[in-house]
Amino acid sequence: MTTRTTFEKRSILGALQTYLTSKGWTTIDYGEGFKSQKTIELPKLAISYLPSKGKQLQLGYVQNGDRIFTRRVQIDVYMESEPRTDGILDDIMDFLDLEVVSIVDPSSQTLGTLICYDTESILGETLPPATAAPTLLKWRGTVQADMEAHYPNG
């Protein structure tokens, strides 16, 4: 059984891929999280949810008939250079700030929407390579944001 959060992550990832492609970011490998045994190939982007409170994941709250869940999303990118990392982070932050994401299941049925309700919760950071070996240089960028998942009629 697949959880709501899985549908949410996949929906964000699909919408983000479409958005970034429209901005000229092609040939990026998109994924859900990082598999510890797989080598990261550049450029790489992955999405994950940071730990949440049980209330956020299970109970939600009801407003105007919608059941609402708060999520903390993190998007990590690995790029070849600092300027490319900074550039894609700017576009990811714009995406989170401006776009409403439809939550869809594998049959393309819309379950709800995701929106970043607090622009100030969007944080981006570029981190330098963790090694001096020139063949292993990977610039890492990370963006975090608070999002609300709205599910109509509970």
trRosetta pair geometry for C-beta under 8 A, 3 or more apart (Angstrom, degrees):
i j d omega theta_ij theta_ji phi_ij phi_ji
2 6 4.7 -107 -173 73 95 144
2 7 6.5 102 136 -46 118 87
2 105 7.8 140 84 -142 133 93
2 106 7.9 106 27 -21 161 112
3 6 4.9 108 58 0 73 99
3 7 7.5 -137 102 2 46 84
4 7 5.7 -59 -156 39 38 109
4 8 6.1 39 148 -23 71 107
4 69 7.4 109 117 18 143 161
4 103 7.6 11 -167 -179 83 145
4 111 7.5 -155 -132 134 89 151
4 149 7.0 118 154 150 121 157
4 151 7.6 -57 -138 -68 138 138
5 8 5.3 -51 -144 36 36 117
5 9 6.3 37 157 -20 68 102
5 49 5.8 -62 -167 -11 123 157
5 57 7.2 -22 -52 -136 129 98
5 71 7.3 153 -122 -114 95 130
6 9 6.0 -51 -146 35 29 107
6 10 6.3 24 157 -13 63 110
7 10 5.9 -61 -146 43 28 108
7 11 6.1 30 155 -22 65 110
7 103 5.5 73 130 -177 107 97
7 104 6.9 -152 -172 81 104 32
7 105 5.5 -39 -120 -94 131 62
7 111 6.3 35 137 27 152 148
8 11 5.8 -59 -147 36 27 111
8 12 6.4 26 156 -17 64 105
8 49 7.9 53 91 -66 122 128
8 71 6.7 -177 144 -63 154 169
8 103 5.5 -28 -95 -119 65 116
8 114 6.0 110 -151 -67 98 136
8 149 5.6 -56 -106 -101 136 134
9 12 5.9 -54 -148 36 31 109
9 13 6.2 30 154 -20 65 109
9 32 5.7 77 138 -125 132 111
9 47 5.3 169 -160 110 93 120
9 48 7.4 13 -128 -113 133 27
9 49 6.6 -102 -75 -33 114 99
9 73 7.8 165 -106 -126 76 106
10 13 5.6 -53 -144 38 31 114
10 14 6.3 31 157 -18 65 106
10 32 7.1 -34 -77 -73 72 127
11 14 5.9 -53 -145 37 29 109
11 15 6.3 24 158 -12 64 109
11 101 5.4 125 134 158 104 114
11 102 6.4 -126 -164 93 128 51
11 103 4.8 -132 -9 -119 169 48
11 104 5.5 137 -101 26 111 73
11 114 6.8 142 98 5 124 128
12 15 6.0 -62 -146 43 28 106
12 16 5.9 28 157 -20 67 112
12 47 5.9 163 95 -155 118 164
12 73 6.6 -147 -158 -140 173 152
12 101 5.4 4 -94 -154 62 171
12 114 6.4 -50 -74 76 98 158
12 147 8.0 -100 -91 -67 135 177
13 16 5.8 -56 -141 39 26 111
13 17 6.3 30 156 -23 62 106
13 30 5.7 133 -176 170 106 123
13 31 7.9 -93 -143 107 143 5
13 32 6.7 -78 -56 -74 156 79
13 47 5.1 -136 -76 13 97 139
14 17 5.7 -52 -147 32 29 112
14 18 6.6 28 154 -16 62 104
15 18 5.8 -54 -152 36 33 111
15 19 6.2 32 151 -19 66 108
15 95 7.7 149 126 -175 95 118
15 99 6.4 163 156 149 128 143
15 101 4.6 -143 14 -122 164 100
15 102 7.5 142 -71 34 130 69
16 19 5.5 -55 -144 39 33 112
16 20 6.0 27 160 -15 68 108
16 30 7.7 155 88 -130 105 131
16 45 7.6 -143 125 143 129 143
16 47 7.4 144 25 -62 153 132
16 75 7.2 -172 -141 -121 165 146
16 92 7.0 25 -150 -126 119 82
16 95 5.8 87 -119 155 79 159
17 20 6.1 -55 -139 41 26 105
17 21 6.2 30 158 -22 62 109
17 28 7.7 -156 -126 77 83 114
17 30 5.3 -44 -85 -62 119 162
18 21 5.9 -57 -147 35 26 112
18 22 6.6 26 154 -19 61 106
19 22 5.9 -60 -157 34 29 110
19 23 6.7 18 149 -12 64 110
19 91 7.4 166 133 164 102 102
19 95 4.8 110 124 -112 161 121
19 99 6.4 -82 -83 -58 145 157
20 23 5.5 -61 -150 41 38 109
20 25 3.9 -49 167 59 99 128
20 28 6.8 -26 122 28 142 149
20 45 7.9 159 -3 -26 173 171
20 88 7.1 29 -137 -145 122 94
20 91 6.0 105 -111 129 79 135
20 92 7.5 4 -80 -76 114 73
20 95 7.4 -39 -55 -58 78 146
21 24 7.8 108 -175 -25 30 8
21 25 6.4 -87 -79 69 34 71
21 26 6.1 67 -130 -88 77 72
23 91 5.0 149 125 -137 171 142
25 28 5.7 9 154 -22 99 131
25 43 8.0 -96 -169 99 99 154
25 88 6.0 92 -107 -112 142 104
25 91 6.8 -176 -26 81 135 161
27 43 6.9 94 107 37 83 102
28 43 4.8 -50 -114 97 79 109
28 44 7.1 153 -168 -102 78 15
28 45 5.3 25 165 -1 125 113
28 77 7.9 -40 -149 -136 128 105
29 41 5.9 69 0 77 153 102
29 43 7.0 171 19 93 77 54
29 44 4.9 -25 67 -110 104 70
29 45 7.1 166 81 26 52 67
30 45 5.3 -20 -108 73 65 100
30 46 7.4 146 -166 -87 47 47
31 34 7.3 95 98 -90 129 48
31 44 7.2 -20 19 -167 112 94
31 45 7.4 152 27 87 66 53
31 46 4.7 -26 77 -104 85 92
31 47 7.9 -173 97 21 43 68
32 46 6.5 95 -165 -158 7 88
32 47 6.1 -41 -119 64 58 81
32 48 7.1 109 -177 -82 64 68
33 46 5.6 129 -81 172 1 128
33 47 7.5 -52 -43 79 49 42
33 48 4.8 77 -86 -83 80 111
34 38 7.4 -147 -178 62 73 101
34 40 6.9 -25 -140 -83 122 107
34 46 5.5 -171 -56 28 75 175
34 76 7.4 -45 -39 74 116 143
35 38 4.2 53 80 10 109 115
40 44 5.1 -108 -167 14 93 162
40 78 5.2 48 158 44 134 167
40 138 6.5 66 97 -134 128 161
41 44 6.1 120 71 -61 55 112
42 78 5.7 -107 -102 120 80 96
42 79 6.3 103 -153 -142 109 24
42 80 5.3 111 159 -63 148 80
42 138 6.3 -156 -74 -118 117 93
43 77 6.9 -2 -176 -173 99 97
43 78 6.5 178 -152 88 54 63
43 79 5.1 10 -119 -108 105 67
43 80 6.8 -79 -72 -19 88 85
43 84 7.4 -116 -95 147 133 133
43 88 7.8 152 -171 -49 143 164
44 77 6.8 162 87 -154 55 51
44 78 4.5 12 51 45 100 104
45 75 6.7 -1 -171 -178 96 97
45 76 7.1 166 -151 88 48 51
45 77 4.8 -12 -100 -102 79 83
45 78 7.9 -154 -67 23 42 64
45 88 7.8 -128 -85 163 122 140
46 75 7.4 171 86 -153 40 55
46 76 5.2 -10 59 59 88 96
46 77 8.0 171 20 -80 61 42
47 73 6.6 -20 -164 -169 101 103
47 74 7.2 153 -156 84 52 51
47 75 5.2 -20 -101 -103 76 76
47 76 7.9 -177 -81 21 29 70
48 73 7.7 150 84 -158 37 59
48 74 5.3 -18 67 64 83 98
48 76 7.4 11 12 -1 105 107
49 52 6.6 -34 158 -26 114 114
49 71 5.8 -71 -132 -167 116 105
49 72 6.6 106 -166 73 71 61
49 73 6.0 -46 -104 -103 64 56
49 74 7.3 144 -119 17 15 82
50 72 4.2 -48 51 101 111 115
50 73 7.5 -160 1 -95 86 7
50 74 5.4 85 -48 -22 97 116
50 144 6.9 21 -26 -135 138 118
51 72 7.8 -4 65 56 39 126
52 56 4.3 -105 170 79 117 132
52 57 5.1 129 92 -46 124 100
52 70 7.3 168 -148 96 122 79
52 71 6.5 -57 -84 -126 144 53
52 72 6.2 172 -84 18 90 95
53 56 4.7 97 60 1 80 102
53 57 7.3 -169 89 0 43 87
54 57 5.9 -68 -147 45 34 102
54 58 5.4 -8 172 12 75 120
54 59 7.6 61 130 -5 74 98
55 58 6.7 -69 -120 52 19 86
55 59 4.9 -35 -151 36 62 120
55 60 8.0 173 163 -36 63 22
56 59 7.9 4 -31 47 11 80
56 60 7.6 57 -160 -83 32 53
56 69 5.9 94 177 -169 65 80
56 70 4.6 -77 -135 64 110 86
56 71 7.0 149 163 -77 120 45
57 69 6.9 59 -111 -156 25 125
60 67 4.7 61 120 175 149 89
60 68 5.6 156 -171 71 101 38
60 69 4.5 -63 -98 -73 102 74
60 151 7.7 -27 -155 31 168 114
61 67 7.5 160 79 -152 23 56
61 68 5.6 -28 63 58 74 95
62 65 7.0 -6 -173 -125 100 10
62 66 6.9 160 -151 78 58 40
62 67 5.7 -31 -94 -96 74 60
62 68 7.3 156 -99 10 22 84
62 154 6.5 -17 -104 -85 115 93
63 66 5.8 -24 68 60 71 91
63 68 5.8 -1 21 -8 107 132
65 152 6.6 17 123 -160 100 68
65 153 5.8 -12 167 -83 102 52
65 154 7.5 -91 -180 -27 59 77
66 112 7.7 115 -153 -137 105 114
66 150 4.7 -13 -179 -164 138 94
66 151 6.4 141 -165 67 76 41
66 152 5.5 -45 -104 -101 81 46
66 153 7.6 -15 -96 -16 44 32
66 154 7.9 168 -165 -56 20 43
67 150 7.6 140 73 -159 46 45
67 151 4.5 -22 62 65 96 102
67 153 7.9 -34 -9 90 94 24
67 154 4.4 86 -41 -124 120 46
68 148 5.5 -12 -167 -172 105 111
68 149 6.9 152 -156 77 51 52
68 150 5.5 -12 -102 -101 82 66
68 151 7.6 -169 -75 23 35 72
69 148 7.0 148 75 -158 44 58
69 149 4.4 -10 58 54 98 106
69 151 7.6 37 -3 -5 101 107
70 146 6.4 -16 -169 -169 98 101
70 147 7.5 149 -158 81 51 42
70 148 5.9 -31 -100 -101 59 70
70 149 7.9 -152 -68 17 13 79
71 114 7.5 -36 40 -137 134 115
71 146 7.3 148 80 -159 46 52
71 147 4.8 -22 66 66 98 92
71 148 7.4 164 19 -95 81 19
71 149 5.9 58 -15 -22 121 106
72 144 6.5 4 179 -171 92 104
72 145 7.6 175 -152 87 54 32
72 146 5.8 -30 -99 -99 68 64
72 147 7.8 161 -94 20 20 76
73 96 7.7 -168 75 -120 129 125
73 144 6.9 167 87 -149 51 54
73 145 5.6 -13 58 60 96 80
73 146 8.0 155 16 -106 77 14
73 147 5.5 24 -8 1 118 124
74 142 6.3 -11 -169 -169 101 101
74 143 7.1 158 -154 82 52 48
74 144 4.9 -17 -100 -97 78 83
75 92 5.6 -153 93 -169 146 140
75 142 7.1 158 81 -154 50 51
75 143 4.7 -7 56 58 98 99
75 144 7.9 -175 20 -75 65 38
76 140 6.6 -21 -166 -165 96 98
76 141 7.2 153 -158 83 48 53
76 142 5.2 -13 -104 -103 72 83
77 85 6.5 167 99 -134 114 77
77 88 5.5 -148 164 105 173 136
77 89 7.1 -144 35 -69 134 76
77 92 7.4 -156 -29 -39 131 150
77 140 7.1 153 82 -156 52 49
77 141 4.5 -6 57 57 101 100
77 142 7.6 -168 23 -74 68 40
78 138 4.7 -10 -166 -178 110 114
78 139 7.0 144 -158 73 53 46
78 140 5.6 -21 -99 -98 72 69
78 141 7.9 -171 -76 22 28 71
79 84 4.3 -158 169 104 138 111
79 85 4.3 -170 45 -71 131 77
79 88 6.5 165 -65 18 142 136
79 138 7.5 124 54 -165 30 64
79 139 5.0 -35 68 67 82 102
79 141 6.8 18 5 -2 114 111
80 84 5.9 38 52 40 78 150
80 137 7.4 62 -159 107 54 100
80 138 7.8 -46 -98 -119 35 51
80 139 7.0 -2 86 18 13 104
81 84 4.8 90 60 12 85 103
81 85 6.9 -149 95 -7 44 89
81 139 6.1 3 134 -3 9 143
82 85 5.6 -57 -146 38 32 113
82 86 6.2 32 158 -19 68 106
82 126 6.2 89 -148 163 80 143
82 128 7.4 -17 -86 -103 111 74
82 139 5.4 -171 -79 -121 50 153
83 86 5.7 -53 -145 38 31 111
83 87 6.2 34 156 -22 64 108
84 87 5.6 -55 -146 36 31 115
84 88 6.4 22 161 -12 66 106
84 139 7.3 132 67 61 90 137
85 88 6.4 -59 -146 39 27 101
85 89 6.3 29 156 -21 63 110
85 126 4.8 114 121 -129 123 112
85 139 4.2 -111 -41 123 144 124
85 140 7.2 59 -135 88 139 9
85 141 4.3 168 -173 -44 97 118
86 89 5.8 -59 -149 36 28 113
86 90 6.6 33 154 -23 64 103
86 126 5.6 -37 -74 -58 74 149
86 141 7.4 -176 -69 -97 32 135
87 90 5.9 -53 -155 29 31 111
87 91 6.8 21 152 -11 63 105
88 91 5.6 -55 -151 40 39 110
88 92 6.2 42 151 -22 70 104
88 141 6.6 154 78 56 100 156
89 92 5.6 -52 -143 37 33 111
89 93 6.2 33 156 -19 66 106
89 124 4.4 127 176 -173 117 135
89 125 7.9 -157 -143 40 152 18
89 126 6.4 -118 -18 -64 155 92
89 141 4.5 -126 -67 -178 115 140
89 143 5.9 163 -147 -60 83 111
90 93 5.9 -57 -149 37 27 110
90 94 6.5 29 152 -19 63 106
90 124 7.6 167 -71 109 40 172
91 94 5.6 -51 -147 36 34 113
91 95 6.4 41 152 -24 64 103
92 95 5.5 -50 -151 32 33 116
92 96 6.6 30 153 -16 65 104
92 124 7.2 136 77 -104 108 126
92 141 7.9 148 25 125 144 126
92 143 4.9 -172 116 3 128 161
93 96 5.9 -52 -148 37 33 109
93 97 6.2 28 155 -16 64 112
93 122 5.3 116 -147 161 90 131
93 124 5.1 -73 -64 -39 126 136
93 143 5.8 -149 -71 -133 78 135
93 145 8.0 151 -128 -62 65 126
94 97 5.7 -64 -145 42 29 109
94 98 5.7 -3 169 3 69 121
95 98 6.6 -75 -132 47 19 91
95 99 5.2 -18 -170 9 63 128
96 99 7.2 -44 -91 42 13 92
96 116 4.7 65 166 -33 83 153
96 122 5.4 150 98 -111 132 125
96 143 6.9 -170 -15 150 146 131
96 145 4.6 164 179 -17 146 169
96 147 7.6 -105 -155 -77 98 109
97 116 6.1 -69 -95 76 35 137
97 119 5.4 50 -130 -122 104 92
97 122 6.0 -57 -66 -29 94 162
100 113 5.4 -3 174 -172 103 124
100 114 7.2 159 -166 75 56 49
100 115 5.1 -17 -117 -89 82 98
101 113 6.5 144 77 -162 49 66
101 114 4.2 -14 62 57 106 102
101 115 7.4 -175 24 -68 73 49
102 110 5.1 -56 -175 -128 116 108
102 112 7.8 164 -158 93 54 32
102 113 5.9 -40 -105 -103 46 75
103 110 6.9 100 71 -162 56 62
103 111 4.6 -64 105 63 104 97
103 112 4.5 6 40 62 126 75
103 113 6.3 -146 -2 -80 89 18
103 114 6.0 100 -55 -26 98 95
103 149 6.6 55 -55 -149 148 101
103 151 7.7 -50 58 -88 146 81
104 108 5.5 -10 -175 -143 129 39
104 109 6.5 148 -153 70 75 36
104 110 5.5 -42 -93 -95 80 52
104 111 6.7 162 -106 4 23 86
105 108 7.4 -74 70 -3 61 13
105 109 5.1 -5 39 54 105 91
105 111 5.9 86 -34 -40 95 119
111 151 6.3 -28 152 -122 86 93
112 149 6.0 74 109 175 137 79
112 150 5.1 -172 -176 91 110 55
112 151 4.0 -72 -74 -94 143 54
112 152 6.3 178 -105 -4 82 70
113 149 7.6 174 90 -151 38 49
113 150 5.0 -5 58 54 83 105
114 147 5.1 18 -176 167 100 129
114 148 7.0 167 -148 82 55 43
114 149 5.3 -20 -96 -99 82 68
114 150 7.6 -177 -80 16 31 75
115 147 6.5 159 80 -156 26 83
115 148 5.7 -17 61 56 79 91
115 150 7.2 11 11 -6 104 115
116 119 7.0 91 127 -85 111 45
116 121 6.9 -154 -169 67 100 111
116 122 6.4 40 -180 -63 149 108
116 145 5.0 -33 -122 162 126 132
116 146 6.7 111 -146 80 76 55
116 147 5.1 -55 -86 -98 62 77
116 148 7.9 147 -107 12 18 73
117 146 7.0 -60 48 109 84 99
117 147 7.4 122 0 -143 79 35
117 148 5.0 33 -21 -4 124 120
118 121 4.1 69 95 -9 109 113
118 122 8.0 180 104 -19 67 75
118 146 5.4 13 46 65 116 119
119 122 6.0 -44 -171 10 47 114
121 144 7.7 -91 155 121 79 81
121 145 5.4 98 111 -152 96 59
121 146 3.9 -52 161 15 163 101
122 143 6.8 -7 -167 -172 83 99
122 144 7.4 172 -145 88 39 48
122 145 4.4 2 -98 -98 71 106
123 143 6.9 165 86 -152 48 52
123 144 5.0 -5 56 55 97 92
123 145 7.4 178 19 -71 63 59
124 141 6.8 2 -171 -178 94 101
124 142 7.1 173 -146 90 52 46
124 143 4.5 -12 -98 -101 85 85
125 141 6.9 173 89 -151 44 60
125 142 5.5 -9 58 58 89 87
125 143 7.9 170 19 -79 60 46
126 139 6.5 -5 -169 175 99 109
126 140 7.5 150 -159 87 50 48
126 141 5.0 -24 -103 -100 68 87
127 130 7.9 9 142 -55 112 88
127 139 7.3 159 77 -169 55 61
127 140 4.5 -17 61 71 107 97
127 141 7.1 -180 17 -84 75 34
127 142 7.1 25 -9 1 114 103
128 139 6.8 -40 -131 -120 35 79
129 132 7.8 141 106 -78 117 28
129 136 7.0 132 -169 112 127 78
129 137 4.6 -74 -78 -139 157 64
129 138 5.7 114 -112 49 93 48
129 139 6.3 -63 -54 -76 77 52
129 140 7.9 124 -93 -6 43 86
131 136 4.8 -5 77 93 140 129
131 137 7.4 -131 73 -81 88 49
133 136 4.4 47 83 21 108 111
133 137 7.6 -151 91 -43 58 69
134 137 6.0 -20 -156 -23 41 115
151 154 6.8 19 107 177 106 12
